[in-house]
């Protein structure tokens, strides 16, 4: 019997010290937590406020309170007058309002008047941006209109980061490897600010070789590759004369070594003329008419 009372007393002690906080029926989640809770709460710590905010930041739409409670855990008691609460996430609002944002990374700075804002149930939103390029910093303004709560404007800044698809290695690749194959690589996302520095196209991979050892997981930079010699001086090459209307093939002798994209001199034995053309493949040179 004493053991039962002891457990009961301990349970009552834990319950007395459990964190309790209230979530409005509709709330706007604007940015990261600052360790506070702007609504009614009891016996909670800054860390517990952060925990709840992290859960809310990943939500959008009508969320059952029971589901939020399960995600947050039993050491924090969620109180609400509704069975479900409406979470409005500023990041989701921006993506829904401006399709040009796409999958750009987003960071909200210079935040609203609070990281959580209670909204009327009938609130409507209009978002404005400047300069609306969604690459770098943008000045944003959220206009909230409600018959119950009037109209309110919130100004803030959002920083957008664009990404492109590059490639990273699936395994170690030794320096000066020339037999490069697409299956040696897999796609990776890198910031758009570095676009042009990274390998983004595998279709011309066979024209290059590595100039350094690449470790598994390395994102491949253009500077990690050098063109292979596709044409050597003295080799017989296929010479292609072309423009938008005509394409003529001939034979010639190369006067220089060259890799893909290099301009070299060739000699057409048939007419005794010299031409300057661009190396486009193994022993293939194009002359633009």
C-alpha positions in Angstrom: 0.0 0.0 0.0 2.8 2.4 0.9 4.4 1.6 -2.4 1.2 2.6 -4.3 1.0 5.9 -2.4 4.6 6.6 -3.1 4.1 6.1 -6.9 0.9 8.2 -6.7 2.8 11.0 -4.9 5.6 10.8 -7.5 3.1 10.9 -10.4 1.4 13.9 -8.8 4.7 15.7 -8.4 5.6 15.1 -12.1 2.1 16.2 -13.2 2.4 19.4 -11.1 5.6 20.3 -12.8 4.6 19.3 -16.3 4.9 22.1 -19.0 1.5 23.3 -20.2 1.0 25.7 -23.1 -1.8 26.9 -25.2 -1.9 27.0 -29.0 -4.5 29.3 -30.7 -7.0 27.9 -33.2 -4.9 29.5 -36.0 -1.3 30.5 -35.8 1.3 31.9 -38.2 4.8 30.4 -37.8 7.3 33.0 -39.1 10.9 32.1 -38.2 13.1 30.2 -35.7 12.3 30.1 -32.0 13.7 32.7 -29.6 13.1 30.5 -26.5 9.8 32.2 -25.6 6.1 31.4 -25.9 3.7 34.4 -26.7 0.6 32.6 -25.5 -0.6 31.2 -22.2 1.9 28.8 -20.6 2.9 27.3 -17.3 6.0 25.8 -15.9 7.8 25.6 -19.2 11.5 26.1 -20.1 13.0 27.9 -23.1 14.2 24.5 -24.4 10.6 23.2 -24.2 9.4 26.2 -26.1 12.0 25.5 -28.8 10.9 21.9 -29.0 7.3 22.9 -29.7 8.3 25.5 -32.2 10.5 23.0 -34.1 7.4 20.7 -34.5 5.2 23.6 -35.6 7.7 24.8 -38.1 7.4 21.5 -40.0 3.6 21.7 -40.2 1.2 23.4 -42.6 -2.6 23.3 -42.7 -5.2 21.9 -40.3 -3.4 19.6 -37.8 -5.2 17.6 -35.1 -4.1 18.6 -31.6 -3.7 14.9 -30.8 -1.2 14.6 -33.6 0.8 17.6 -32.4 0.7 16.1 -28.9 2.2 12.8 -30.2 4.9 14.6 -32.1 5.9 16.9 -29.2 5.8 14.2 -26.4 4.1 13.8 -23.1 6.4 16.0 -21.0 4.7 19.0 -22.7 0.9 19.4 -22.4 -0.8 21.1 -25.4 -4.0 23.0 -24.6 -6.4 24.2 -27.3 -10.1 25.1 -27.5 -10.2 23.2 -30.8 -9.7 19.6 -31.8 -7.5 20.8 -34.7 -5.4 23.9 -35.1 -4.6 25.7 -38.3 -0.9 26.2 -38.9 0.2 28.8 -41.4 3.9 28.5 -42.2 5.4 31.6 -43.8 7.8 29.5 -46.0 4.8 27.5 -47.4 2.9 30.7 -48.0 5.7 32.1 -50.0 6.1 29.0 -52.1 2.4 28.8 -52.8 2.1 32.5 -53.7 5.2 32.6 -56.0 5.7 29.6 -58.2 9.1 31.1 -59.4 10.5 30.2 -56.0 10.6 26.6 -57.0 12.9 24.5 -54.8 15.1 27.4 -53.8 16.5 27.4 -50.3 14.9 30.0 -48.0 15.9 31.8 -44.8 13.7 34.3 -43.1 15.5 37.2 -41.4 14.4 40.5 -39.9 11.4 38.7 -38.7 7.8 39.7 -37.9 6.7 41.1 -34.5 7.2 37.6 -33.0 8.0 34.2 -34.2 4.5 33.0 -33.6 1.4 35.1 -34.3 -2.2 34.4 -33.4 -4.6 34.8 -36.4 -8.3 35.1 -36.7 -10.0 32.1 -38.2 -11.2 34.1 -41.2 -7.8 35.6 -42.0 -6.8 36.0 -45.7 -3.2 36.6 -46.9 -1.6 38.6 -49.7 2.1 38.5 -50.2 4.2 41.2 -51.9 7.9 40.9 -52.9 10.6 43.1 -54.2 12.4 42.7 -56.6 10.8 39.3 -57.0 13.8 37.5 -58.5 14.0 35.0 -55.6 17.8 34.7 -55.8 19.5 36.5 -52.9 17.7 38.9 -50.5 14.1 39.9 -51.1 12.0 42.5 -49.2 8.7 40.8 -48.4 5.4 42.1 -47.1 2.5 40.0 -45.8 -0.9 41.7 -45.7 -3.4 40.0 -43.4 -7.0 40.8 -43.8 -9.8 39.7 -41.4 -13.4 40.8 -40.8 -12.9 39.9 -37.1 -9.4 41.3 -36.7 -9.0 44.1 -39.2 -6.0 44.5 -41.5 -2.3 44.2 -40.6 0.9 44.4 -42.5 4.1 42.5 -41.7 7.4 43.4 -43.4 10.4 41.1 -43.4 13.4 39.9 -45.4 13.8 36.5 -47.1 17.1 35.2 -48.5 16.8 32.7 -51.3 19.5 30.3 -52.4 19.3 28.7 -55.8 20.8 25.2 -56.5 21.8 23.3 -59.5 22.4 19.6 -60.2 26.1 18.6 -60.3 27.8 15.3 -59.8 29.8 13.6 -57.1 31.9 10.4 -57.2 30.5 7.0 -56.2 34.0 5.6 -55.6 37.7 6.7 -55.6 39.0 7.7 -59.0 42.8 7.9 -59.6 44.5 10.8 -61.1 44.8 10.8 -64.9 42.0 8.3 -65.3 40.8 8.6 -68.9 38.2 5.8 -69.0 35.5 7.8 -67.2 31.9 6.4 -67.3 28.6 7.9 -66.1 28.1 5.1 -63.6 31.1 6.4 -61.6 29.0 9.5 -60.6 25.7 10.4 -59.0 23.8 13.7 -58.9 24.3 16.2 -56.1 22.8 19.6 -55.4 25.2 22.5 -55.1 24.6 26.3 -54.6 23.9 28.1 -57.9 26.5 30.7 -57.0 29.1 28.0 -57.8 27.5 27.2 -61.2 30.1 26.8 -63.9 32.6 25.5 -61.4 31.1 22.0 -61.2 30.5 19.2 -63.7 26.9 19.4 -64.7 26.8 17.3 -67.8 28.0 13.7 -68.3 27.3 13.5 -72.0 30.9 14.6 -72.9 32.6 12.7 -70.1 34.6 10.5 -72.5 36.4 13.6 -73.8 38.1 14.2 -70.4 40.4 12.7 -67.9 41.0 13.5 -64.2 44.0 15.6 -63.3 43.9 14.7 -59.6 42.7 11.8 -57.3 39.0 12.1 -56.5 37.8 10.5 -53.3 34.4 8.9 -52.9 31.7 11.6 -52.3 33.7 14.4 -53.9 31.7 16.9 -55.9 33.5 17.1 -59.2 34.7 20.5 -60.3 35.5 21.4 -63.9 39.0 22.1 -62.8 39.4 18.4 -61.7 39.2 17.4 -65.4 41.4 18.1 -68.4 40.6 17.4 -72.0 42.0 14.3 -73.5 44.0 14.5 -76.7 41.4 13.5 -79.3 43.5 14.4 -82.4 47.2 14.1 -82.7 49.5 15.9 -85.2 49.9 13.7 -88.3 46.7 11.8 -87.8 44.1 11.5 -90.6 40.9 13.1 -89.5 37.3 13.4 -90.7 36.8 17.0 -91.8 33.3 18.3 -91.6 32.3 21.5 -93.3 28.9 22.8 -92.2 26.5 25.7 -91.6 22.7 25.8 -91.0 22.0 24.6 -94.6 24.8 22.3 -95.7 27.0 19.6 -94.3 30.0 18.2 -96.3 32.5 15.6 -95.2 36.1 15.2 -96.3 39.4 13.9 -95.2 42.4 15.8 -94.0 45.7 15.5 -92.0 46.0 17.2 -88.6 48.9 19.6 -88.2 48.4 19.9 -84.4 47.3 18.0 -81.3 44.0 19.0 -79.8 41.3 18.2 -77.3 37.5 18.8 -77.5 36.8 22.4 -78.2 40.4 23.2 -79.3 40.9 25.0 -82.6 43.6 23.3 -84.7 45.1 23.5 -88.2 44.4 20.7 -90.7 45.6 20.1 -94.3 43.2 18.9 -97.0 45.4 16.9 -99.4 42.6 16.8 -102.1 42.8 20.6 -102.7 46.1 21.4 -100.9 44.3 23.9 -98.7 44.8 24.5 -94.9 41.8 25.0 -92.6 41.3 25.9 -89.0 38.6 23.8 -87.3 37.3 22.8 -83.9 37.9 19.3 -82.5 34.5 17.7 -81.8 35.4 14.0 -81.2 38.1 11.5 -81.7 39.8 12.3 -85.1 36.8 14.6 -86.1 37.2 18.3 -86.8 34.5 20.8 -87.8 34.9 23.8 -90.0 32.1 26.4 -89.7 31.2 27.8 -93.1 
